[in-house]
Amino acid sequence: MNIVGKSHYFLHPSTIWVSKEPQWVTTILGSCVSVCFFDPKGKIGGINHFMLPYWNGNGLESPRYGNVAIFQLYQKMLEFGANKENLVCKIFGGAEVLGEQQFSFNVGQRNIELALKILAEMDIPVVSSSTGGKLGRKIHYNTGTGELFQKYLGKII
């Protein structure tokens, strides 16, 4: 896959990206999760990159947390003209890359479970996913087509 020369954006952790114009968005995931929304009729796509499952209500309401990031991505998709009835979703990430330290917290697994729970409550179908495991992922998502490429990575830390 060659995305050089095409409109391209790198998505950092705790951020959201939505575009009406076809654009490649790349991010790197370990225990973090990305939810990718796509409206195939409107050709509008969006992606988030969250680090932790739940914002507890203290401090800044940030897309660092899955329960905030998914709803903010959804709202942004609607603002850009997406129709809820057309939305489909892809989920990536949630690996156990932190070794023994992570097992006590299960961050990756909790991120995956949260995303699936919220999407089920929102009645948005998950059409593709690659979650869990022990390897990080680099993903390239096309906001204009919903196309997504994934590459497994060795140890991230």
Backbone as numpy.savetxt, mean C-alpha at the origin, in Angstrom:
# Nx Ny Nz CAx CAy CAz Cx Cy Cz
11.37 -5.44 -16.80 10.54 -4.27 -16.80 11.42 -3.03 -16.80
11.10 -2.11 -17.66 11.87 -0.87 -17.75 10.92 0.32 -17.57
11.10 1.05 -16.47 10.25 2.21 -16.23 11.01 3.52 -16.41
12.27 3.44 -16.85 13.08 4.63 -17.06 12.44 5.46 -18.17
12.41 6.77 -17.96 11.86 7.67 -18.97 10.36 7.88 -18.83
9.70 7.09 -18.01 8.27 7.29 -17.79 8.10 8.14 -16.54
6.95 8.73 -16.40 6.65 9.51 -15.19 6.80 8.58 -13.99
7.61 8.99 -13.02 7.98 8.09 -11.93 8.03 8.85 -10.60
7.58 8.21 -9.53 7.60 8.80 -8.20 8.03 7.74 -7.20
8.90 8.10 -6.24 9.27 7.19 -5.17 8.44 7.52 -3.94
7.71 6.52 -3.44 6.83 6.70 -2.29 7.58 6.34 -1.02
7.72 7.31 -0.14 8.39 7.09 1.14 7.41 6.53 2.16
7.93 5.92 3.23 7.04 5.43 4.29 6.19 6.57 4.86
5.00 6.22 5.28 4.06 7.16 5.91 3.50 8.18 4.94
3.43 7.81 3.65 2.90 8.74 2.66 1.85 8.06 1.77
1.17 8.90 1.00 0.09 8.47 0.10 0.32 9.16 -1.24
-0.01 8.46 -2.33 0.10 9.05 -3.67 -1.12 8.64 -4.49
-1.79 9.63 -5.10 -2.92 9.39 -5.99 -2.69 10.20 -7.25
-3.03 9.63 -8.40 -2.83 10.34 -9.66 -3.90 9.97 -10.68
-4.36 10.99 -11.41 -5.25 10.76 -12.55 -4.44 10.44 -13.80
-3.19 10.87 -13.81 -2.30 10.64 -14.94 -1.53 9.34 -14.70
-1.29 8.57 -15.76 -0.49 7.35 -15.58 0.88 7.68 -15.03
1.24 7.03 -13.97 2.51 7.29 -13.33 2.98 6.02 -12.62
4.27 5.75 -12.72 4.85 4.63 -11.98 5.23 5.13 -10.59
4.81 4.40 -9.58 5.15 4.70 -8.19 5.92 3.50 -7.65
7.09 3.75 -7.08 7.93 2.70 -6.53 8.05 2.88 -5.03
8.02 1.78 -4.31 8.28 1.82 -2.87 8.93 0.52 -2.45
9.56 0.55 -1.29 10.24 -0.62 -0.74 9.59 -0.97 0.58
9.19 -2.23 0.72 8.44 -2.68 1.88 9.16 -3.80 2.62
9.19 -3.68 3.92 9.63 -4.78 4.79 8.40 -5.24 5.54
8.30 -4.87 6.82 7.10 -5.17 7.59 5.98 -4.19 7.27
6.31 -3.09 6.60 5.30 -2.12 6.16 4.40 -2.76 5.11
3.24 -2.14 4.92 2.27 -2.62 3.93 1.88 -1.47 3.02
1.67 -1.78 1.75 1.09 -0.84 0.79 -0.25 -1.38 0.31
-1.24 -0.52 0.36 -2.55 -0.80 -0.22 -2.62 0.02 -1.50
-2.95 -0.63 -2.60 -3.04 0.03 -3.90 -4.50 -0.01 -4.36
-5.10 1.15 -4.54 -6.46 1.23 -5.07 -6.39 1.58 -6.55
-7.38 1.04 -7.30 -7.47 1.37 -8.72 -8.94 1.39 -9.13
-9.30 2.43 -9.86 -10.62 2.54 -10.47 -10.41 2.32 -11.97
-10.71 1.11 -12.48 -10.43 0.80 -13.88 -11.26 1.62 -14.87
-12.44 2.07 -14.49 -13.24 2.88 -15.40 -12.72 4.31 -15.46
-12.35 4.87 -14.32 -11.84 6.23 -14.28 -10.35 6.33 -14.52
-9.66 5.18 -14.54 -8.20 5.13 -14.73 -7.47 5.99 -13.69
-7.93 5.85 -12.43 -7.33 6.58 -11.32 -6.74 5.57 -10.35
-5.50 5.78 -9.98 -4.84 4.87 -9.06 -4.20 5.59 -7.89
-4.08 4.87 -6.79 -3.44 5.43 -5.61 -2.79 4.34 -4.77
-1.82 4.75 -3.96 -1.06 3.81 -3.15 -0.67 4.49 -1.84
-0.62 3.71 -0.77 -0.08 4.23 0.48 1.06 3.32 0.93
1.74 3.73 1.98 2.85 2.95 2.56 2.79 3.21 4.06
2.20 2.26 4.80 2.09 2.47 6.24 2.99 1.52 7.01
3.40 1.99 8.20 4.42 1.30 8.99 3.84 0.49 10.14
2.78 0.98 10.75 2.20 0.37 11.94 0.70 0.25 11.75
0.06 -0.72 12.41 -1.36 -0.92 12.16 -2.28 0.19 12.68
-2.16 0.55 13.95 -3.18 1.42 14.55 -2.64 2.72 15.11
-3.32 3.80 14.77 -3.13 5.08 15.44 -4.04 5.04 16.66
-3.51 5.34 17.83 -4.28 5.22 19.07 -5.02 6.49 19.46
-4.98 7.50 18.63 -5.68 8.73 18.94 -4.81 9.78 19.59
-3.61 9.42 19.99 -2.68 10.38 20.59 -1.71 10.89 19.53
-1.34 12.16 19.63 -0.39 12.71 18.68 -1.04 12.94 17.32
-0.20 13.08 16.31 -0.63 13.42 14.96 -1.31 12.23 14.28
-2.48 12.49 13.68 -3.17 11.47 12.88 -2.43 11.38 11.55
-1.63 10.34 11.39 -0.68 10.26 10.29 -0.88 9.00 9.46
-0.57 9.07 8.15 -0.62 7.86 7.33 0.50 6.87 7.67
1.21 7.13 8.75 2.16 6.15 9.28 1.41 4.91 9.77
0.14 5.13 10.12 -0.70 4.08 10.69 -1.73 3.59 9.66
-1.89 2.28 9.58 -2.78 1.68 8.59 -4.21 2.14 8.69
-4.74 2.23 9.92 -6.14 2.63 10.05 -6.36 4.08 9.61
-5.32 4.87 9.53 -5.41 6.24 9.00 -5.10 6.22 7.50
-4.03 5.55 7.11 -3.55 5.57 5.72 -4.57 5.03 4.73
-5.28 3.97 5.10 -6.24 3.37 4.17 -7.41 4.33 3.94
-7.93 4.93 5.02 -9.05 5.85 4.86 -8.62 7.14 4.16
-7.42 7.63 4.42 -6.94 8.82 3.72 -6.76 8.54 2.23
-6.23 7.36 1.89 -6.09 6.98 0.49 -7.46 6.90 -0.18
-8.41 6.28 0.48 -9.77 6.15 -0.03 -10.38 7.54 -0.29
-10.29 8.44 0.68 -10.83 9.78 0.53 -10.18 10.53 -0.63
-8.86 10.39 -0.75 -8.12 11.06 -1.83 -8.56 10.50 -3.19
-8.77 9.19 -3.26 -9.25 8.59 -4.51 -10.59 9.19 -4.92
-11.50 9.33 -3.97 -12.81 9.92 -4.26 -12.67 11.38 -4.69
-11.78 12.13 -4.02 -11.54 13.53 -4.39 -11.03 13.65 -5.82
-10.26 12.66 -6.27 -9.71 12.68 -7.62 -10.71 12.16 -8.66
-11.90 11.74 -8.21 -12.94 11.32 -9.14 -13.20 9.84 -9.23
-12.55 9.03 -8.42 -12.81 7.59 -8.44 -14.21 7.31 -7.91
-14.78 6.21 -8.37 -16.09 5.77 -7.93 -15.91 4.55 -7.03
-16.47 4.59 -5.83 -16.29 3.50 -4.86 -16.69 2.15 -5.45
-17.77 2.12 -6.23 -18.26 0.86 -6.80 -17.27 0.23 -7.78
-16.37 1.03 -8.33 -15.40 0.52 -9.29 -14.08 0.10 -8.65
-13.84 0.51 -7.40 -12.53 0.30 -6.79 -12.19 -1.17 -6.59
-10.94 -1.49 -6.91 -10.34 -2.77 -6.58 -9.04 -2.47 -5.84
-8.52 -3.49 -5.18 -7.37 -3.27 -4.31 -6.33 -4.36 -4.48
-5.07 -3.97 -4.30 -3.95 -4.91 -4.22 -3.20 -4.59 -2.93
-2.71 -5.64 -2.24 -2.00 -5.45 -0.97 -0.64 -6.14 -1.06
0.39 -5.43 -0.59 1.76 -5.97 -0.63 2.49 -5.62 0.66
3.42 -6.49 1.06 4.29 -6.23 2.20 3.96 -7.08 3.40
4.35 -6.58 4.57 4.07 -7.28 5.82 5.01 -8.43 6.11
6.23 -8.36 5.62 7.19 -9.46 5.85 7.74 -9.41 7.27
8.31 -10.50 7.70 8.98 -10.60 9.00 10.47 -10.39 8.78
10.85 -9.13 8.57 12.24 -8.84 8.24 13.09 -8.45 9.45
12.46 -8.26 10.60 13.20 -7.80 11.77 13.66 -8.95 12.66
13.45 -10.18 12.25 13.93 -11.34 12.99 13.26 -11.49 14.34
14.01 -11.96 15.32 13.48 -12.26 16.65 12.81 -11.05 17.29
13.36 -9.87 17.05 12.81 -8.66 17.64 11.36 -8.46 17.20
11.06 -8.77 15.97 9.72 -8.53 15.45 8.71 -9.58 15.92
9.16 -10.79 16.20 8.22 -11.86 16.54 7.35 -11.49 17.74
7.90 -10.77 18.69 7.11 -10.40 19.86 6.03 -9.36 19.51
6.25 -8.59 18.45 5.29 -7.56 18.07 4.44 -7.96 16.86
4.95 -8.85 16.01 4.24 -9.29 14.80 3.73 -8.12 13.97
4.57 -7.11 13.77 4.17 -5.89 13.08 3.66 -6.18 11.68
4.42 -6.95 10.90 4.01 -7.24 9.54 2.67 -7.94 9.47
2.49 -8.97 10.29 1.23 -9.72 10.30 0.07 -8.84 10.76
0.30 -8.01 11.75 -0.76 -7.11 12.24 -1.12 -6.08 11.17
-0.13 -5.61 10.41 -0.41 -4.68 9.30 -1.29 -5.35 8.24
-0.95 -6.59 7.90 -1.74 -7.33 6.90 -3.17 -7.53 7.38
-3.32 -8.01 8.62 -4.64 -8.28 9.16 -5.50 -7.03 9.21
-4.89 -5.91 9.61 -5.63 -4.65 9.66 -6.12 -4.25 8.26
-5.23 -4.32 7.28 -5.62 -3.95 5.91 -6.78 -4.81 5.42
-6.68 -6.11 5.60 -7.75 -7.00 5.15 -9.07 -6.73 5.86
-8.99 -6.46 7.15 -10.20 -6.17 7.94 -10.87 -4.89 7.45
-10.11 -3.82 7.29 -10.68 -2.54 6.86 -11.25 -2.65 5.45
-10.53 -3.31 4.55 -11.02 -3.45 3.18 -12.29 -4.28 3.11
-12.40 -5.31 3.95 -13.63 -6.11 4.01 -14.78 -5.24 4.52
-14.53 -4.44 5.55 -15.56 -3.54 6.08 -15.99 -2.52 5.05
-15.05 -2.07 4.21 -15.35 -1.08 3.18 -15.95 -1.74 1.93
-15.94 -3.06 1.90 -16.46 -3.84 0.77 -15.72 -3.51 -0.53
-14.38 -3.42 -0.42 -13.53 -3.20 -1.59 -12.78 -4.51 -1.85
-12.98 -5.11 -3.02 -12.37 -6.41 -3.29 -10.85 -6.34 -3.45
-10.19 -7.32 -2.84 -8.74 -7.49 -3.00 -8.54 -8.44 -4.18
-7.99 -7.94 -5.28 -7.84 -8.74 -6.49 -6.46 -9.38 -6.61
-5.51 -8.90 -5.79 -4.15 -9.45 -5.84 -3.45 -9.08 -4.55
-2.57 -9.99 -4.10 -1.78 -9.68 -2.90 -0.52 -10.53 -2.88
0.47 -10.00 -2.20 1.70 -10.73 -1.90 2.14 -10.20 -0.53
1.86 -10.98 0.50 2.10 -10.51 1.86 2.81 -11.58 2.68
3.40 -11.12 3.78 4.05 -12.03 4.72 5.40 -12.51 4.22
5.82 -13.64 4.74 7.12 -14.20 4.37 8.24 -13.53 5.15
9.45 -13.77 4.70 10.63 -13.25 5.40 11.46 -12.28 4.56
11.03 -12.02 3.33 11.77 -11.12 2.44 11.01 -9.83 2.18
11.76 -8.75 2.11 11.17 -7.48 1.73 10.80 -7.50 0.25
10.15 -6.44 -0.18 9.69 -6.33 -1.56 9.94 -4.92 -2.08
10.25 -4.84 -3.34 10.26 -3.57 -4.05 9.12 -3.67 -5.06
8.20 -2.72 -5.00 7.08 -2.78 -5.93 7.06 -1.53 -6.81
6.58 -1.73 -8.02 6.37 -0.66 -9.00 4.90 -0.73 -9.39
4.17 0.35 -9.11 2.73 0.38 -9.36 2.40 1.46 -10.38
1.61 1.10 -11.39 1.19 2.04 -12.42 -0.20 2.55 -12.08
-0.30 3.86 -11.77 -1.58 4.43 -11.36 -2.59 4.54 -12.50
-2.13 4.43 -13.73 -3.03 4.56 -14.88 -3.57 3.25 -15.40
-2.94 2.14 -15.00 -3.38 0.83 -15.50 -3.67 -0.16 -14.37
-3.19 0.12 -13.16 -3.33 -0.81 -12.05 -2.29 -1.92 -12.08
-1.41 -1.87 -13.08 -0.36 -2.88 -13.23 0.65 -2.74 -12.09
1.13 -3.88 -11.59 2.08 -3.85 -10.49 3.12 -4.94 -10.69
4.38 -4.56 -10.52 5.50 -5.50 -10.59 6.16 -5.56 -9.22
6.58 -6.74 -8.84 7.20 -6.94 -7.54 8.53 -7.66 -7.69
9.48 -7.25 -6.86 10.76 -7.95 -6.79 11.05 -8.21 -5.31
11.37 -9.47 -4.98 11.75 -9.79 -3.60 13.16 -9.29 -3.34
13.39 -8.85 -2.13 14.68 -8.33 -1.72 15.26 -9.20 -0.61
16.59 -9.15 -0.50 17.23 -9.81 0.62 16.95 -9.02 1.89
17.73 -9.22 2.88 17.55 -8.52 4.15 17.61 -7.01 3.94
16.64 -6.30 4.54 16.54 -4.85 4.38 17.40 -4.14 5.42
17.53 -4.69 6.63 18.28 -3.99 7.67 19.68 -4.50 7.79
